Amino acid sequence: MPVTIRSIRGGYSVSTPNGVKAKKTTLAKAKRQRNLLNAVEHGWKPTHKRSIRTA
């Protein structure tokens, strides 16, 4: 599922072939969401554990 980030008035939009996932978000948040959507597509499942990097 290719994730597309587009520049729109007021921020950025994140969309997939299944629809728009975010509107008027920042570029940094859009990139993080793209990474998350790609990870979920490839089998990642949340464990509700914080990573060492973000703690």
PDB file as gemmi writes it, atoms N, CA and C in Angstrom:
CRYST1    1.000    1.000    1.000  90.00  90.00  90.00 P 1                      
ATOM      1  N   MET A   1       0.851  -1.165   0.000  1.00  0.00           N  
ATOM      2  CA  MET A   1       0.000   0.000   0.000  1.00  0.00           C  
ATOM      3  C   MET A   1       0.898   1.228   0.000  1.00  0.00           C  
ATOM      4  N   PRO A   2       0.993   1.920  -1.106  1.00  0.00           N  
ATOM      5  CA  PRO A   2       1.818   3.120  -1.131  1.00  0.00           C  
ATOM      6  C   PRO A   2       1.151   4.264  -0.361  1.00  0.00           C  
ATOM      7  N   VAL A   3       1.928   4.872   0.494  1.00  0.00           N  
ATOM      8  CA  VAL A   3       1.439   6.007   1.277  1.00  0.00           C  
ATOM      9  C   VAL A   3       1.931   7.280   0.603  1.00  0.00           C  
ATOM     10  N   THR A   4       1.013   8.211   0.376  1.00  0.00           N  
ATOM     11  CA  THR A   4       1.338   9.449  -0.317  1.00  0.00           C  
ATOM     12  C   THR A   4       1.197  10.628   0.630  1.00  0.00           C  
ATOM     13  N   ILE A   5       2.213  11.487   0.653  1.00  0.00           N  
ATOM     14  CA  ILE A   5       2.168  12.728   1.423  1.00  0.00           C  
ATOM     15  C   ILE A   5       2.066  13.868   0.422  1.00  0.00           C  
ATOM     16  N   ARG A   6       1.020  14.674   0.555  1.00  0.00           N  
ATOM     17  CA  ARG A   6       0.806  15.803  -0.343  1.00  0.00           C  
ATOM     18  C   ARG A   6       0.741  17.093   0.440  1.00  0.00           C  
ATOM     19  N   SER A   7       1.257  18.142  -0.152  1.00  0.00           N  
ATOM     20  CA  SER A   7       1.183  19.465   0.452  1.00  0.00           C  
ATOM     21  C   SER A   7      -0.173  20.071   0.117  1.00  0.00           C  
ATOM     22  N   ILE A   8      -0.897  20.479   1.151  1.00  0.00           N  
ATOM     23  CA  ILE A   8      -2.187  21.130   0.963  1.00  0.00           C  
ATOM     24  C   ILE A   8      -2.166  22.450   1.715  1.00  0.00           C  
ATOM     25  N   ARG A   9      -3.185  23.257   1.501  1.00  0.00           N  
ATOM     26  CA  ARG A   9      -3.225  24.524   2.207  1.00  0.00           C  
ATOM     27  C   ARG A   9      -3.411  24.264   3.695  1.00  0.00           C  
ATOM     28  N   GLY A  10      -2.496  24.747   4.512  1.00  0.00           N  
ATOM     29  CA  GLY A  10      -2.591  24.567   5.954  1.00  0.00           C  
ATOM     30  C   GLY A  10      -1.793  23.391   6.480  1.00  0.00           C  
ATOM     31  N   GLY A  11      -1.029  22.693   5.624  1.00  0.00           N  
ATOM     32  CA  GLY A  11      -0.230  21.581   6.117  1.00  0.00           C  
ATOM     33  C   GLY A  11      -0.026  20.515   5.064  1.00  0.00           C  
ATOM     34  N   TYR A  12      -0.110  19.256   5.515  1.00  0.00           N  
ATOM     35  CA  TYR A  12       0.120  18.120   4.645  1.00  0.00           C  
ATOM     36  C   TYR A  12      -0.997  17.107   4.819  1.00  0.00           C  
ATOM     37  N   SER A  13      -1.225  16.320   3.768  1.00  0.00           N  
ATOM     38  CA  SER A  13      -2.241  15.285   3.778  1.00  0.00           C  
ATOM     39  C   SER A  13      -1.555  13.941   3.588  1.00  0.00           C  
ATOM     40  N   VAL A  14      -2.002  12.928   4.337  1.00  0.00           N  
ATOM     41  CA  VAL A  14      -1.477  11.575   4.214  1.00  0.00           C  
ATOM     42  C   VAL A  14      -2.597  10.709   3.665  1.00  0.00           C  
ATOM     43  N   SER A  15      -2.329  10.029   2.547  1.00  0.00           N  
ATOM     44  CA  SER A  15      -3.371   9.200   1.952  1.00  0.00           C  
ATOM     45  C   SER A  15      -2.797   7.876   1.470  1.00  0.00           C  
ATOM     46  N   THR A  16      -3.679   6.882   1.409  1.00  0.00           N  
ATOM     47  CA  THR A  16      -3.375   5.560   0.892  1.00  0.00           C  
ATOM     48  C   THR A  16      -4.432   5.246  -0.157  1.00  0.00           C  
ATOM     49  N   PRO A  17      -4.302   4.132  -0.859  1.00  0.00           N  
ATOM     50  CA  PRO A  17      -5.351   3.773  -1.809  1.00  0.00           C  
ATOM     51  C   PRO A  17      -6.714   3.560  -1.140  1.00  0.00           C  
ATOM     52  N   ASN A  18      -6.732   3.288   0.156  1.00  0.00           N  
ATOM     53  CA  ASN A  18      -7.989   3.088   0.881  1.00  0.00           C  
ATOM     54  C   ASN A  18      -8.607   4.387   1.373  1.00  0.00           C  
ATOM     55  N   GLY A  19      -7.943   5.508   1.204  1.00  0.00           N  
ATOM     56  CA  GLY A  19      -8.514   6.780   1.607  1.00  0.00           C  
ATOM     57  C   GLY A  19      -7.523   7.682   2.308  1.00  0.00           C  
ATOM     58  N   VAL A  20      -8.002   8.855   2.682  1.00  0.00           N  
ATOM     59  CA  VAL A  20      -7.176   9.852   3.363  1.00  0.00           C  
ATOM     60  C   VAL A  20      -7.089   9.487   4.838  1.00  0.00           C  
ATOM     61  N   LYS A  21      -5.872   9.485   5.373  1.00  0.00           N  
ATOM     62  CA  LYS A  21      -5.648   9.130   6.767  1.00  0.00           C  
ATOM     63  C   LYS A  21      -5.411  10.347   7.642  1.00  0.00           C  
ATOM     64  N   ALA A  22      -4.967  11.467   7.060  1.00  0.00           N  
ATOM     65  CA  ALA A  22      -4.722  12.675   7.850  1.00  0.00           C  
ATOM     66  C   ALA A  22      -4.820  13.898   6.949  1.00  0.00           C  
ATOM     67  N   LYS A  23      -5.285  15.000   7.526  1.00  0.00           N  
ATOM     68  CA  LYS A  23      -5.356  16.276   6.828  1.00  0.00           C  
ATOM     69  C   LYS A  23      -4.756  17.357   7.729  1.00  0.00           C  
ATOM     70  N   LYS A  24      -4.154  18.349   7.112  1.00  0.00           N  
ATOM     71  CA  LYS A  24      -3.606  19.512   7.815  1.00  0.00           C  
ATOM     72  C   LYS A  24      -2.678  19.135   8.959  1.00  0.00           C  
ATOM     73  N   THR A  25      -1.761  18.225   8.704  1.00  0.00           N  
ATOM     74  CA  THR A  25      -0.780  17.837   9.703  1.00  0.00           C  
ATOM     75  C   THR A  25       0.575  18.421   9.311  1.00  0.00           C  
ATOM     76  N   THR A  26       1.530  18.349  10.213  1.00  0.00           N  
ATOM     77  CA  THR A  26       2.871  18.847   9.923  1.00  0.00           C  
ATOM     78  C   THR A  26       3.624  17.813   9.102  1.00  0.00           C  
ATOM     79  N   LEU A  27       4.712  18.225   8.481  1.00  0.00           N  
ATOM     80  CA  LEU A  27       5.499  17.311   7.668  1.00  0.00           C  
ATOM     81  C   LEU A  27       6.118  16.217   8.535  1.00  0.00           C  
ATOM     82  N   ALA A  28       6.595  16.565   9.718  1.00  0.00           N  
ATOM     83  CA  ALA A  28       7.207  15.568  10.598  1.00  0.00           C  
ATOM     84  C   ALA A  28       6.184  14.514  11.021  1.00  0.00           C  
ATOM     85  N   LYS A  29       4.980  14.944  11.375  1.00  0.00           N  
ATOM     86  CA  LYS A  29       3.931  13.999  11.764  1.00  0.00           C  
ATOM     87  C   LYS A  29       3.494  13.151  10.586  1.00  0.00           C  
ATOM     88  N   ALA A  30       3.467  13.735   9.395  1.00  0.00           N  
ATOM     89  CA  ALA A  30       3.084  12.986   8.198  1.00  0.00           C  
ATOM     90  C   ALA A  30       4.091  11.882   7.905  1.00  0.00           C  
ATOM     91  N   LYS A  31       5.375  12.193   8.052  1.00  0.00           N  
ATOM     92  CA  LYS A  31       6.411  11.183   7.823  1.00  0.00           C  
ATOM     93  C   LYS A  31       6.325  10.064   8.853  1.00  0.00           C  
ATOM     94  N   ARG A  32       6.049  10.417  10.118  1.00  0.00           N  
ATOM     95  CA  ARG A  32       5.906   9.396  11.157  1.00  0.00           C  
ATOM     96  C   ARG A  32       4.703   8.503  10.881  1.00  0.00           C  
ATOM     97  N   GLN A  33       3.612   9.089  10.413  1.00  0.00           N  
ATOM     98  CA  GLN A  33       2.428   8.298  10.110  1.00  0.00           C  
ATOM     99  C   GLN A  33       2.678   7.388   8.907  1.00  0.00           C  
ATOM    100  N   ARG A  34       3.405   7.883   7.908  1.00  0.00           N  
ATOM    101  CA  ARG A  34       3.758   7.045   6.759  1.00  0.00           C  
ATOM    102  C   ARG A  34       4.566   5.835   7.211  1.00  0.00           C  
ATOM    103  N   ASN A  35       5.529   6.056   8.095  1.00  0.00           N  
ATOM    104  CA  ASN A  35       6.333   4.946   8.611  1.00  0.00           C  
ATOM    105  C   ASN A  35       5.466   3.954   9.377  1.00  0.00           C  
ATOM    106  N   LEU A  36       4.533   4.453  10.165  1.00  0.00           N  
ATOM    107  CA  LEU A  36       3.646   3.588  10.934  1.00  0.00           C  
ATOM    108  C   LEU A  36       2.762   2.754  10.017  1.00  0.00           C  
ATOM    109  N   LEU A  37       2.162   3.372   9.011  1.00  0.00           N  
ATOM    110  CA  LEU A  37       1.290   2.643   8.092  1.00  0.00           C  
ATOM    111  C   LEU A  37       2.057   1.581   7.317  1.00  0.00           C  
ATOM    112  N   ASN A  38       3.294   1.891   6.917  1.00  0.00           N  
ATOM    113  CA  ASN A  38       4.112   0.901   6.223  1.00  0.00           C  
ATOM    114  C   ASN A  38       4.474  -0.254   7.149  1.00  0.00           C  
ATOM    115  N   ALA A  39       4.765   0.027   8.415  1.00  0.00           N  
ATOM    116  CA  ALA A  39       5.108  -1.021   9.370  1.00  0.00           C  
ATOM    117  C   ALA A  39       3.918  -1.943   9.614  1.00  0.00           C  
ATOM    118  N   VAL A  40       2.728  -1.379   9.770  1.00  0.00           N  
ATOM    119  CA  VAL A  40       1.530  -2.186   9.996  1.00  0.00           C  
ATOM    120  C   VAL A  40       1.265  -3.072   8.783  1.00  0.00           C  
ATOM    121  N   GLU A  41       1.487  -2.545   7.605  1.00  0.00           N  
ATOM    122  CA  GLU A  41       1.262  -3.334   6.390  1.00  0.00           C  
ATOM    123  C   GLU A  41       2.220  -4.520   6.314  1.00  0.00           C  
ATOM    124  N   HIS A  42       3.422  -4.361   6.839  1.00  0.00           N  
ATOM    125  CA  HIS A  42       4.421  -5.420   6.777  1.00  0.00           C  
ATOM    126  C   HIS A  42       4.424  -6.316   8.011  1.00  0.00           C  
ATOM    127  N   GLY A  43       3.369  -6.265   8.805  1.00  0.00           N  
ATOM    128  CA  GLY A  43       3.231  -7.230   9.891  1.00  0.00           C  
ATOM    129  C   GLY A  43       3.555  -6.743  11.289  1.00  0.00           C  
ATOM    130  N   TRP A  44       3.913  -5.487  11.471  1.00  0.00           N  
ATOM    131  CA  TRP A  44       4.202  -4.976  12.804  1.00  0.00           C  
ATOM    132  C   TRP A  44       2.921  -4.885  13.610  1.00  0.00           C  
ATOM    133  N   LYS A  45       3.000  -5.304  14.878  1.00  0.00           N  
ATOM    134  CA  LYS A  45       1.845  -5.198  15.760  1.00  0.00           C  
ATOM    135  C   LYS A  45       2.272  -4.465  17.024  1.00  0.00           C  
ATOM    136  N   PRO A  46       1.467  -3.526  17.501  1.00  0.00           N  
ATOM    137  CA  PRO A  46       1.856  -2.782  18.695  1.00  0.00           C  
ATOM    138  C   PRO A  46       1.854  -3.684  19.920  1.00  0.00           C  
ATOM    139  N   THR A  47       2.865  -3.501  20.783  1.00  0.00           N  
ATOM    140  CA  THR A  47       2.957  -4.272  22.027  1.00  0.00           C  
ATOM    141  C   THR A  47       2.696  -3.383  23.230  1.00  0.00           C  
ATOM    142  N   HIS A  48       2.476  -2.095  22.997  1.00  0.00           N  
ATOM    143  CA  HIS A  48       2.251  -1.106  24.048  1.00  0.00           C  
ATOM    144  C   HIS A  48       3.466  -0.940  24.939  1.00  0.00           C  
ATOM    145  N   LYS A  49       4.641  -1.284  24.432  1.00  0.00           N  
ATOM    146  CA  LYS A  49       5.889  -1.046  25.151  1.00  0.00           C  
ATOM    147  C   LYS A  49       6.580   0.128  24.480  1.00  0.00           C  
ATOM    148  N   ARG A  50       7.100   1.016  25.281  1.00  0.00           N  
ATOM    149  CA  ARG A  50       7.813   2.150  24.714  1.00  0.00           C  
ATOM    150  C   ARG A  50       9.195   1.704  24.297  1.00  0.00           C  
ATOM    151  N   SER A  51       9.690   2.245  23.211  1.00  0.00           N  
ATOM    152  CA  SER A  51      11.025   1.918  22.772  1.00  0.00           C  
ATOM    153  C   SER A  51      12.043   2.683  23.607  1.00  0.00           C  
ATOM    154  N   ILE A  52      13.238   2.206  23.629  1.00  0.00           N  
ATOM    155  CA  ILE A  52      14.314   2.858  24.391  1.00  0.00           C  
ATOM    156  C   ILE A  52      14.588   4.233  23.797  1.00  0.00           C  
ATOM    157  N   ARG A  53      14.443   4.345  22.478  1.00  0.00           N  
ATOM    158  CA  ARG A  53      14.752   5.594  21.790  1.00  0.00           C  
ATOM    159  C   ARG A  53      13.805   6.709  22.170  1.00  0.00           C  
ATOM    160  N   THR A  54      12.522   6.412  22.404  1.00  0.00           N  
ATOM    161  CA  THR A  54      11.553   7.477  22.692  1.00  0.00           C  
ATOM    162  C   THR A  54      11.328   7.671  24.174  1.00  0.00           C  
ATOM    163  N   ALA A  55      11.856   6.791  25.000  1.00  0.00           N  
ATOM    164  CA  ALA A  55      11.625   6.894  26.445  1.00  0.00           C  
ATOM    165  C   ALA A  55      12.464   7.977  27.070  1.00  0.00           C  
TER     166      ALA A  55                                                      
END                                                                             
